[in-house]
Amino acid sequence: MTITIGFIGAGNMASALVGGLLARGHRPQQLAIADSQVTQLQGFQQQGIFTSTNNADIFTRAQVIVLAVKPQVMADVLKPLADLAQQHKPLIISIAAGISVASIDYWLGHNMAIVRAMPNTPALVQTGATGLYANNQTTSDNRQQAEAILNAVGLTLWLNDEALIDSVTAVSGSGPAYFFYVMEAMISAGCALGLDEKTARALTLQTALGSAQMAITADVGPAELRRRVTSPAGTTERAIAVFDDAQMKDIFSNALTACAARGQELALLLGHQE
């Protein structure tokens, strides 16, 4: 049986997943997508993908449904679909931050197979990182389906505790912003040292790319790679000393802790409360 994958919400992450699935060989006829904004659907229509402004159409067509709407509207989107969810029992994959499996299950009428996923924006260029958590209703086939969908845009890792989704959010979900922040600071500092903006930007971005590639392919960890670059009494050591004096590791720890805590707050603010 051909599995149809449906999306509710046609934003950037849904677009990334659709693009990744098409690149992996899925046919447009195996995909469906709904969004309240017609303009969001035009590009998908042009690719031969079924589109609709009615979310119910996705629940009647798809065996796997990806919830790609903002956390703030999740309850309003799902509650009217509970009867269809109970009738068709699709696998539900949610990529919304801060919305628990229990909340989704409640809004859809209970006993649904649900996978929570926390992808990140590099999924837009098929280099994403995604943490996955499955509830007890998901079968091994369901897990394989979810993994295959998210694998289309990068690395996937399974978690055995839903609470760890907030940790994934702190490390990789929000992580691209941290690296962009560092890039922004390095470009600005390079310009202050006399480089023109174009040169500082090119050097910074290529260095970020090369460093990440070295870290991925090396047989040692980032700490050892840093030590190899940091010659005693050299220029790099002087820079690292400034970071250490500013307690940079503590700053990162505090920042990621704050990020994870916000995920927990969202669950309380936006989720169903027993």
Backbone as a ProteinNet text record, in pm:
[ID]
protein_1_A
[PRIMARY]
MTITIGFIGAGNMASALVGGLLARGHRPQQLAIADSQVTQLQGFQQQGIFTSTNNADIFTRAQVIVLAVKPQVMADVLKPLADLAQQHKPLIISIAAGISVASIDYWLGHNMAIVRAMPNTPALVQTGATGLYANNQTTSDNRQQAEAILNAVGLTLWLNDEALIDSVTAVSGSGPAYFFYVMEAMISAGCALGLDEKTARALTLQTALGSAQMAITADVGPAELRRRVTSPAGTTERAIAVFDDAQMKDIFSNALTACAARGQELALLLGHQE
[TERTIARY]
84.2	0	87.8	54.6	127.5	87.3	184.7	158.1	156.8	48.6	40.4	81.2	168.9	216.1	150.1	78.7	8.9	70	59.8	112.1	0.3	-9.8	-98.9	-10.2	-13	79.8	179.9	196	281.7	395.3	450.3	560.5	694.8	801	935.9	973	938	978.2	902.3	773.4	697.9	757.1	793.8	855	985.4	1064.7	1190.8	1166.8	1070	1041.2	986.9	899	846.4	960.1	1046.9	1160.2	1251.5	1277.9	1361.9	1299.5	1168.8	1099.4	1099	1074.8	1078.1	1217.4	1319.7	1457.7	1491.7	1425.9	1449.1	1366	1288.7	1216.1	1066.6	1013.3	868.9	804.1	693	619.8	528.3	504.8	414.6	277.1	232.8	101.5	95.4	210.2	214.5	210.8	201.4	206.2	78.9	43.9	-71.9	-42.4	-95.6	-65	-181.9	-208	-315.6	-261.9	-319.2	-284.5	-400.3	-423.9	-534	-506.1	-376.9	-338.3	-316.1	-399.6	-390.1	-253.6	-198.9	-70.6	41.7	29.2	129.5	128.5	18.3	1	37.7	55.9	73.1	194.5	306.2	426.8	410.4	336.2	312.2	220.2	119.1	29.8	107.5	201.5	280	366.4	394.9	472.9	384.9	254.1	163.7	120.3	138.9	101.1	-41.7	-120.8	-256.3	-251.7	-330	-335.2	-479.8	-497.9	-631.6	-620.7	-727.4	-736.8	-817	-858.7	-937.8	-852.8	-818.8	-735.1	-797.3	-929.2	-997.1	-960.5	-933.5	-895.7	-767.9	-678	-552.2	-577.4	-665.9	-695.7	-768.9	-838.5	-907.8	-819.4	-704.9	-618.1	-490.4	-438	-301.4	-299	-201.3	-178.7	-79	1	94.6	70.5	52.9	22.9	125.3	189.2	288.2	221.4	222.6	165.9	273.9	261.8	364	304.7	221.8	162.2	226.6	205.9	264.6	203.3	283	230.5	107.7	102.9	-5.2	-141.8	-145	-273.2	-301.1	-212.8	-226.1	-359.9	-400.8	-526.7	-644.8	-651.1	-761.4	-763.1	-645.4	-637	-683.8	-644.7	-668.6	-807.2	-862.6	-990.8	-1100.6	-1115.4	-1221.1	-1192.3	-1070.4	-1031.1	-1036.4	-1082.6	-1078	-1158.4	-1278	-1359.7	-1291.6	-1234.8	-1163.7	-1040.3	-971.6	-853.4	-889.4	-999.9	-1042.9	-1090.6	-1146	-1194.6	-1081.4	-979.3	-873.2	-745.6	-722.2	-606.4	-473.3	-441	-310.9	-199.8	-77.3	38.3	51.6	65.5	79.6	224.7	283.9	418.2	406.3	445.7	438.8	578.5	594	721.7	707.8	602.3	576.1	648.7	721.3	792.8	693.6	720.2	645.8	509.3	467.6	337.3	359.8	312.2	339.5	256.6	303.2	228.6	91.3	86.9	-39.2	-141.5	-95.8	-187.2	-242	-154.2	-198.2	-296.2	-265.2	-351.6	-487.9	-490.2	-616.4	-701.1	-640.6	-714.4	-767.3	-699.2	-742.3	-827.2	-862.9	-956.5	-897.3	-765	-695.6	-658.4	-560.1	-512.2	-459.8	-390.7	-328.6	-180.6	-128.7	15.7	77.8	167.8	221.6	373	440.4	584.5	607.3	679	722.6	860.2	876.9	1004.3	1048.6	1177.6	1232.8	1343.2	1305.2	1406.1	1463.1	1560.2	1612.4	1619.8	1646.6	1635.8	1735	1852.8	1936	1867.6	1752.1	1671.5	1637.3	1633.7	1603.5	1707.5	1828.3	1933.7	1979.2	1885	1905.6	2025.4	2055	2160.3	2106.5	1980.4	1917.5	1958.2	1920.1	1936.9	1804.9	1751.7	1618.4	1619	1562.7	1536.2	1394.2	1373.5	1242.4	1202.4	1075.1	1020.5	886.6	865.5	742	666.6	533.6	454.3	429.3	362.6	346.1	254.5	173.9	83.4	153.9	274.1	344.7	404.5	391.9	448.8	590	658.6	791.8	782.6	675.4	655.7	635.5	557.5	537.2	669.6	754.5	883.7	969	966.1	1042.8	990.5	856.9	798.5	841.1	833.5	872.3	1019.8	1101.8	1245.6	1277	1209.5	1234.5	1197.6	1088.8	1045.8	1146.9	1189.8	1284.3	1425.8	1460.4	1590.8	1606.7	1494.4	1500.1	1564.2	1575.6	1634.7	1753.9	1807.9	1927.8	1932.1	2005.1	2029.2	1907.5	1875.6	1770.2	1824.4	1779	1818.5	1695	1675.7	1560.6	1591.1	1489.4	1498.8	1404.7	1444	1359.2	1278.9	1287.5	1216.2	1169.7	1039.4	986.5	1044.5	1079.4	1136.2	1264.8	1333.9	1459.3	1437.8	1312.9	1284.9	1323.8	1302	1341.1	1492	1565.7	1711.9	1756.4	1689.2	1719.4	1690.7	1580.1	1547.6	1660.8	1714.2	1819.8	1949.1	1981.3	2109.6	2101.8	2009.2	2006.3	1888.5	1773	1658.4	1685.9	1735.9	1772.8	1919.6	1995.4	2140.2	2187.6	2120.3	2167.4	2176.9	2084.8	2088.9	2215.6	2262.4	2385.2	2504	2511.8	2623.1	2614.6	2492.8	2477	2519.2	2488.9	2527	2679.6	2747.8	2894	2948.4	2889.7	2932.7	2916.8	2801	2774	2880	2914.4	3013.9	3151.7	3187.9	3319.9	3331	3224.1	3226.7	3243	3168.4	3177.4	3317.5	3374.5	3509.1	3613.3	3594.1	3686.1	3684.6	3564.6	3552.9	3620.9	3606.5	3670.7	3822.2	3873	4016.9	4067.1	3977.4	4020.5	3977.2	3919.4	3872.3	3743.9	3723.3	3593.7	3490.9	3364.1	3256.9	3252	3271	3264.5	3374.1	3493.7	3605.6	3585.7	3544.8	3522.4	3413.4	3310.6	3199.9	3244.9	3316.3	3361.2	3453.9	3547.5	3641.6	3569.1	3474.5	3401.3	3317.7	3241.9	3152	3229.1	3336.6	3415.5	3483.9	3526.8	3587.7	3485.5	3361.8	3256	3227.6	3218.7	3193.7	3306.9	3429.6	3544.8	3558.6	3533.6	3544.2	3440.2	3318.3	3212.8	3247.1	3298	3334	3448.3	3545.9	3654.8	3601.4	3510.7	3455.6	3374.7	3303.4	3221.8	3308.7	3418.2	3499.1	3616.5	3649.6	3767	3741.5	3850	3839.3	3860.1	3861.8	3870.5	3761	3736	3630.2	3671.6	3575.2	3604.7	3707.8	3709.5	3806.8	3949.4	3972.1	4106.7	4139.9	4043	4067	4103.6	4036.2	4070	4212	4248.3	4384.2	4489.9	4461	4557.8	4579.4	4477.7	4490.1	4556.1	4551.5	4595	4739.1	4830.5	4972.3	5004.7	5091.9	5130.2	5188.7	5138.9	5185.7	5162.1	5071.3	5044.5	4925.5	4887.5	4778.9	4643.2	4617.7	4489	4473.1	4581.4	4575.3	4534.3	4583.8	4548.9	4398.4	4343.6	4199.9	4117.9	4157.4	4083.9	4085.8	4196.6	4206.1	4100.4	4071.7	3967.8	3831.6	3805.9	3680	3669.6	3778	3777.4	3755.3	3820.7	3802.7	3657	3590.4	3449.5	3355.2	3413.8	3336	3236.6	3290.9	3207.2	3130.7	3193.6	3123.6	3003.2	3018.4	2905.7	2795	2833.6	2734.8	2653.1	2720.9	2649.6	2560	2610.2	2530.4	2404.8	2419.2	2304	2204.2	2256.7	2169.9	2088.7	2153.7	2082.5	1983.3	2018.1	1925	1800.6	1820	1706.5	1619.4	1682.3	1608.4	1521.6	1580.6	1506	1391.1	1415.3	1311.3	1193.8	1224.5	1116.8	1031.4	1092.5	1015.8	918.2	962.6	875.6	762.3	794.3	692	584.8	628.9	533.9	439	491.1	407.1	295.8	328.6	229.7	132.8	182.6	100	5.1	52.9	-19.4	-80.9	-34.7	-81.8	-210.1	-267.5	-386	-345.5	-417.5	-391.3	-497.2	-450.3	-544.3	-615.2
-119.6	0	124.6	218	343.8	431	476.8	562	707.6	777.4	919.9	996.3	1092	1175.4	1312	1352.6	1479.4	1580.5	1706.5	1814.8	1913.4	1951.8	2061.2	2178.4	2279.9	2391.7	2384.2	2495.5	2497	2597.2	2608.3	2700.8	2645	2707.6	2671.5	2527.4	2477.9	2343	2239.3	2262.9	2173.2	2173.7	2291.7	2301.9	2224	2232.5	2159.2	2009.4	1962.1	1818.5	1770	1846.5	1809.5	1802.3	1903.1	1902.8	1783.8	1750.6	1636.2	1505.8	1490.7	1368.5	1353	1461.2	1454.2	1417.2	1474.5	1442.8	1296.5	1238.1	1097.8	1002	1053	964.8	954.4	1022.6	1021.7	1095	1042.3	1106.5	1214.5	1320.3	1425	1370.7	1265.6	1208	1140.3	1117.9	1057.9	1162.5	1289.1	1397.9	1480.5	1542	1631.1	1736.8	1857.7	1965.9	2063	2108.2	2204.6	2326.7	2440.7	2565.7	2661.9	2748	2843.3	2951.9	2972.1	3075.7	3014	3051	2995.5	3023.4	3141.4	3177.5	3084.3	3026.3	2933.1	2801.8	2773.9	2643.2	2643.8	2760.8	2768.7	2690.8	2703.4	2633.1	2482.1	2432.4	2288.1	2240.9	2319.8	2285.5	2270.3	2361	2358.2	2233.4	2169.1	2045.7	1921.3	1940	1827.4	1766.5	1838.8	1791.5	1834.6	1745.2	1779.7	1887.2	1991.4	2099	2129.6	2185	2220.9	2327.4	2406.1	2499.3	2437.8	2313	2241	2130.1	2142.5	2041.8	1903.3	1896.3	1767	1684.7	1751.3	1678.6	1597.8	1647.4	1577.2	1452.1	1461.8	1346	1236.5	1269.5	1167	1106	1168.3	1119.1	1052.4	1095.7	1059.2	957.8	866	768.8	820.4	918.7	985.9	1135.3	1203	1346	1421.7	1518.8	1603.4	1734.2	1761.9	1886.1	1993.6	2087.5	2190	2328.8	2342.8	2472.9	2528.7	2655.8	2720.3	2662.4	2648.7	2593	2666.6	2797	2878.3	2843.9	2783.5	2752.1	2602.4	2520.8	2376	2326.6	2371	2323.7	2355.9	2479.4	2520.6	2441.6	2403.6	2325.9	2182.2	2121.4	1978.3	1943.4	2023.9	1987.6	1956.2	2034.7	2001.4	1873.2	1821	1704.2	1574.4	1580.4	1463.3	1346.3	1372.1	1262.4	1193	1272.1	1213	1136.9	1190.3	1122.7	986.1	980.1	853.6	755.9	808.4	723	662.8	744.3	700.4	655.2	701.7	663.9	676.1	793.1	810.5	819.3	799.7	833.3	984.7	1043	1187.4	1220.3	1310.4	1360.5	1510.8	1554.6	1697.3	1757.3	1871.1	1941.7	2074.7	2085	2208.4	2206.2	2310.8	2321.1	2340	2271.8	2295.7	2230.1	2153.8	2087.5	1939.4	1891.2	1754.2	1652.7	1528.5	1417.3	1406.2	1422.2	1410.5	1513.5	1635.7	1739.1	1704.3	1662.9	1625.8	1509.5	1411.4	1294.4	1334.6	1423.6	1470	1541.9	1635.1	1712.9	1626.4	1515	1427.2	1309.4	1306	1205.5	1083	1081.8	974.6	854	780	654.2	670.1	781	804.9	769.9	722.1	701.8	836.2	882.9	1018.3	1016.8	1087.2	1109.7	1259.5	1301.5	1441.2	1452.6	1552.4	1574.3	1717.8	1736.2	1870.9	1886	1927	1952.9	2093.4	2128.7	2265.6	2321	2450.1	2516.8	2469.4	2413.7	2358.5	2247.1	2200	2108.2	2170.8	2303.7	2373.1	2346	2306.3	2271.6	2126.9	2044.9	1901.1	1865.7	1951.6	1922.8	1944.2	1909.6	1929.1	1824.6	1849.6	1755.3	1750.1	1629.3	1613.9	1511.7	1549.3	1454.5	1402.9	1272.7	1210.1	1137.8	1148.6	1073.4	1014.4	885	816.7	772.4	785.4	738.1	587	531.2	386.1	330.5	416.2	368.8	349.4	400.3	389	249.4	193.4	62.9	80.2	-30.6	-22.4	31.4	-3.1	51.7	203	247.8	391.9	464.3	406.6	468	475.1	368.7	368.2	473.3	488.8	590.8	731	757.3	889.6	916.8	817	833.8	859.9	788.5	807.4	948.6	1001.8	1137	1240.5	1232.7	1331.8	1308.5	1184.2	1156.1	1225.1	1258.9	1324.8	1461.9	1518.1	1651	1652.3	1533.7	1533.3	1419.7	1441.8	1343.7	1330.1	1205.1	1183	1099.5	1131.3	1058.8	1036.9	912.5	880.5	907.9	954.5	981.3	886.1	845.2	754.2	825.9	958.3	1037.6	1165.8	1191.6	1309.7	1439.1	1439.7	1560.5	1603.6	1509	1540.5	1621.7	1629.4	1714.4	1858.7	1903	2039.5	2056.2	1949.6	1954.4	1960.8	1885	1889.5	2028.5	2087.4	2224.2	2319.7	2304.7	2393.9	2375.5	2250.3	2223.3	2243.2	2174.1	2179.1	2256.8	2252.9	2325.7	2474.6	2531.4	2673.4	2694.9	2586.6	2593.6	2674.5	2664.7	2745.8	2893.9	2943.6	3086.2	3120.1	3025.8	3053.2	3067.1	2975.6	2981.3	3105.7	3142.5	3265	3386.5	3383.4	3492.3	3504.9	3390.7	3391.3	3442.2	3396.1	3443.2	3595	3643.5	3787	3863.6	3811.4	3878.4	3875.8	3763.1	3751.9	3845	3853.7	3943.4	4087.8	4124	4260.1	4288.7	4190.8	4210	4220	4139.6	4144.8	4281.3	4337.8	4471.2	4575.5	4560.3	4653	4644.9	4528.4	4510.6	4555.3	4609	4666.7	4592.2	4473.2	4400.4	4463.9	4457.4	4501.1	4392.7	4431.6	4340.6	4213.5	4226.6	4110.6	4010.2	4059.1	3971.7	3906	3985.4	3931	3825.3	3849.1	3753.2	3623	3634.6	3515.1	3430.8	3496.3	3422.8	3355.5	3425.7	3371.2	3250.6	3262.5	3153.7	3031	3051.5	2936.8	2869.5	2947.9	2891	2809.1	2859	2784.7	2652.7	2658.6	2537	2436.9	2483.6	2394.4	2335.5	2414	2365.6	2258.5	2280.6	2180.8	2051.1	2062.8	1943.1	1867.6	1940.1	1874.6	1801.4	1866.3	1805.9	1681	1682.9	1568.1	1449.2	1476	1367.2	1325.3	1404.3	1374.2	1253.6	1188	1075	1119.2	1248.5	1304.4	1409.2	1449.8	1545.1	1689.6	1782.6	1924.4	1979.3	1932	1983.4	1955.5	1835.2	1801.4	1880.3	1897.4	1977.4	2120.2	2175.1	2310	2313.9	2213.5	2212.1	2206.7	2133.9	2122.6	2254.3	2339.9	2471.2	2572	2544.2	2642.1	2616.1	2677.9	2662.5	2737.4	2680.9	2749.1	2887.1	2984.9	3123.6	3183.5	3123.8	3173.4	3267.9	3300.6	3397.1	3340.2	3213.4	3152.7	3140.8	3103.6	3091.1	3223.1	3335	3466.1	3491.6	3452.1	3470.7	3381.9	3254.1	3161	3209	3270	3321.7	3428.9	3509.8	3611.8	3545.3	3440.9	3367.5	3306.9	3247.8	3186.2	3290.7	3406.1	3512.7	3559.6	3554.9	3595.1	3481.7	3367.3	3249.3	3208.4	3196.4	3168.3	3036.5	2934	2806.3	2821.4	2900.8	2925	3002.5	3096.4	3173.2	3080.8	2989	2894.7	2803.3	2756.2	2670	2741	2865.1	2942.3	2967.2	2994.4	3021.9	2898.2	2782.1	2660.5	2617.8	2640.9	2611.4	2699.7	2826.1	2917.1	2874.6	2827.6	2782.3	2661.5	2562.8	2443.2	2478.9	2571.4	2612.6	2677.9	2752.5	2815	2709	2600.6	2491.7	2433.2	2418.7	2368.4	2467.2	2595.7	2697.6	2693.3	2675.4	2668	2550.9	2438.7	2321.4	2352.7	2430.9	2467.5	2572.7	2665.7	2774.3	2729.5	2642	2609.9	2472	2383.7	2245.9	2226.5	2107.5	2070.2	2041.6	2096.6	2075.5	1982.2	1871.6	1775.3	1838.7
0	0	0	-86.6	-92.1	25.8	101.4	216.1	170.9	200.8	173.4	298.7	281.4	391.6	377.6	480.9	477.4	573	538.8	621.1	651.6	776.8	814.6	851.8	768	778.4	664.7	593.4	474.6	488	608	632.5	591.3	642.3	599.4	630.1	749	784.3	702.6	679	592.6	451.6	403.5	270.7	264.2	371.1	375.4	371.3	449.7	453.5	319.6	259.2	127.9	25.9	26	-66.3	-45.5	81.9	112.2	68.3	89.5	48.9	-102.4	-174.8	-321.2	-370.5	-304.8	-343.9	-316.1	-216.5	-181.3	-267.1	-360	-451.5	-428.5	-327.9	-310.5	-427.6	-474.8	-583	-526.8	-602.2	-554.8	-516.1	-584.5	-557.2	-420.7	-358.1	-225.1	-114.4	-152.1	-54.7	-62.5	49.5	56.1	161.3	140.6	234.2	242.7	364.6	387.5	459.1	427.5	494.2	473.6	570.4	558.9	456	422.3	326.3	188.1	94.4	-40.9	-102.8	-75.1	-135.4	-90	29.7	80	3.6	-64.8	-129.1	-277.2	-335.2	-480.8	-530.5	-458.7	-501.1	-496.6	-399.3	-388.8	-501.4	-533.2	-643.9	-774.6	-796.4	-919.9	-931.6	-816.9	-817.2	-828.5	-839.3	-852.3	-721.1	-610.4	-477.2	-447.1	-388.9	-349.4	-241.2	-256.3	-157.2	-121.7	-4	41.2	149.4	161.8	274.3	389	372.3	472.8	533.7	661.6	726.9	725.8	724.5	725.1	602.7	491.3	369.6	389.5	471.6	495.6	579.6	676.6	761.8	685.7	578.1	500.2	392.4	363.7	256.6	305.2	420.1	458.9	573.2	564	670.8	774.1	733.7	823.9	810.5	923.9	920.9	1003.4	940.9	1006.5	1046.2	1176.9	1227.3	1225.4	1132.8	1112.7	1130.5	1233.9	1265.1	1391.6	1415.9	1533.3	1661.2	1766.5	1892.7	1943.8	1922.6	1977.2	1917.4	1798.7	1733.9	1730.4	1788.6	1777.1	1830.5	1947.1	2004.7	1913.2	1863.5	1776.6	1646.8	1597.9	1473.5	1495.9	1606.9	1626.3	1678.8	1765.4	1827.7	1725.5	1618.1	1520.6	1440.9	1450.8	1371.7	1451.3	1575.8	1663.7	1608.2	1556.2	1504.2	1387.1	1296	1182.2	1228.7	1328.5	1381.2	1438	1510.2	1568	1461	1354	1245.9	1164.2	1134	1042.9	1114.4	1236.5	1317.4	1242	1187.8	1123.3	1227.1	1181.7	1264.4	1264.5	1383.9	1397.6	1430.4	1353.2	1381.2	1405.1	1523.1	1555.8	1558.8	1492.7	1497.8	1571.6	1653.4	1728.4	1861.9	1890.9	2018.6	2133.1	2245	2366.8	2376.3	2276.2	2279.9	2306.3	2420.5	2462.5	2385.5	2388.2	2330.4	2396.7	2530	2602.5	2554.7	2527.4	2480	2342.2	2252.3	2117.7	2123.4	2205.7	2220.1	2274.8	2370.2	2428.2	2323.6	2250.4	2151.5	2037.1	2009.3	1899.8	1948	2076.2	2123.3	2188.4	2209.6	2282.7	2193.9	2244.7	2185.8	2043.3	2020.7	1890.6	1895.1	1784.5	1769.5	1736.2	1825.4	1811.5	1826.7	1737.9	1747.6	1756.7	1860.5	1868.5	1804.6	1722	1654.4	1677.5	1701.4	1713	1609.3	1486.3	1383.4	1400	1318.8	1320.9	1179.7	1168.4	1038.7	932.8	966.8	859.4	780.1	828.3	748	612.6	608.2	482.7	375.6	416.1	319.8	342	390.4	411	499.9	596.3	694.5	836.3	856.7	985	1088	1211.2	1321.9	1396.1	1416.9	1474	1586.5	1700.7	1808.6	1796.5	1819.7	1805.1	1933.5	1968.4	2082.5	2041	2067.6	2031	2155.6	2151	2264.8	2252.9	2352	2358.9	2250.8	2188.5	2083.7	1949.2	1934.8	1807.5	1792.5	1674	1643.4	1587.6	1568.8	1508.1	1365.7	1294.1	1159.4	1165.2	1263.6	1280.8	1302.3	1386.7	1415.5	1289.4	1210.4	1085.7	988.9	982.8	895.5	938.4	1068.2	1118.1	1092	1117.4	1096.7	950.5	859.9	716.9	672.2	725.8	687.2	733	859.1	911.1	859.2	826.3	765.6	631.1	568.3	437.2	445.5	567.4	581.2	676.2	710	794.2	894	1001.9	1107	1198.1	1239.8	1338.5	1453.7	1574.6	1694.8	1781.4	1828.2	1912.4	2059.2	2131	2273.9	2347.8	2467.7	2544.9	2653	2656.8	2757.3	2689.7	2692.8	2625.2	2681.1	2809.8	2869.8	2800.4	2738.2	2669.8	2542	2494.3	2378.4	2408.2	2532.3	2568.8	2565	2598.2	2589.1	2443.8	2358.2	2214.6	2159.6	2204	2161.7	2197.5	2319.2	2365.7	2289.1	2253	2187.5	2036.7	1970.7	1824.6	1768.1	1834.5	1781.4	1770.6	1878.5	1879.2	1844.5	1838.1	1818.5	1699	1581.5	1469.4	1501.9	1583.9	1619.6	1696.4	1780.3	1856.3	1761.4	1665.6	1570.8	1482.6	1441.8	1363.7	1446.6	1575.4	1666	1672	1683.9	1685.6	1551.8	1441.5	1310.2	1299.3	1343.9	1341.1	1419.7	1537.8	1621.9	1557.7	1495.8	1431.8	1311.3	1232.8	1117.4	1164.3	1268.5	1321.6	1374.8	1445.6	1499.9	1388.4	1283.7	1169.8	1103.1	1090.6	1032.1	1121.3	1253.4	1346	1337.3	1293.8	1278.7	1141.1	1059.2	932.2	807.4	819.8	701.7	650.4	519.9	468.8	499.9	499	542.1	457.1	326.5	238.2	272.3	296.8	329.7	466	565.5	699.5	698.3	619.7	610.8	544.8	432.2	360.5	447	515.2	601.2	717.8	777.1	891.2	851.1	743	703.4	656.4	582.2	538.6	657.1	753.6	874	952.5	961.7	1030.4	959.8	827.6	750	766.8	753.2	764	903.3	1004.4	1141.5	1170.3	1123.4	1143.1	1070.9	949.1	872.8	940.5	992.8	1066.3	1188.8	1262.9	1384.6	1353	1239.8	1200.9	1160.5	1090.9	1034.6	1122.4	1223.8	1306.3	1396.3	1436.7	1528.8	1673.8	1696.7	1831.7	1848	1972.1	1998.6	1976.7	1983.6	1963.5	2060.5	2184.3	2281.7	2235.6	2183.7	2134.7	2008.7	1921.1	1800.4	1838.2	1938.8	1984.7	2038.8	2117.8	2174.2	2063.5	1956.4	1846.6	1773.5	1774.7	1710.6	1803.4	1933.8	2033.6	2076.7	2006.1	2040.1	2169.3	2254.9	2379.7	2351.3	2424.3	2413.5	2275.9	2199.2	2064.1	2057.9	1936.7	1915.9	1957.4	1921.2	1955.9	2106.6	2175.1	2320.8	2385.6	2330	2385.4	2369.3	2255.1	2232.5	2324.6	2338.2	2423.8	2569.1	2610.7	2746.9	2772.6	2671.7	2686.1	2705	2625.8	2641.7	2781.5	2827.3	2960.1	3069.2	3056.3	3155.2	3161	3046.6	3040.2	3080.8	3118.4	3159.3	3050	2929.2	2814.1	2826.8	2885.1	2900	2992.3	3097.7	3187.4	3116.4	3031.4	2956	2866.1	2796.7	2711.1	2793.6	2906.1	2992.8	3039.9	3081.8	3127.9	3014.7	2896.5	2781.8	2743.5	2737.1	2700	2807.1	2932.1	3041.2	3030.7	2997.9	2980.7	2863.2	2756.7	2639	2673.9	2741.6	2780.6	2874.6	2965.8	3059.9	2986.9	2881.2	2803.8	2735	2689.9	2632.1	2732.7	2856.2	2962.5	2992	2988.2	3010.9	2901.7	2776.6	2665.5	2682	2729.6	2752.2	2852.3	2953.5	3054.5	3002	2923.3	2872.6	2763.1	2673.8	2552.3	2550.7	2640.8	2638.1	2716.2	2701.9	2779.9	2923.8	3017.2	3158.6	3216.4	3275.4	3335.1	3455.9
[MASK]
++++++++++++++++++++++++++++++++++++++++++++++++++++++++++++++++++++++++++++++++++++++++++++++++++++++++++++++++++++++++++++++++++++++++++++++++++++++++++++++++++++++++++++++++++++++++++++++++++++++++++++++++++++++++++++++++++++++++++++++++++++++++++++++++++++++++++++++++++

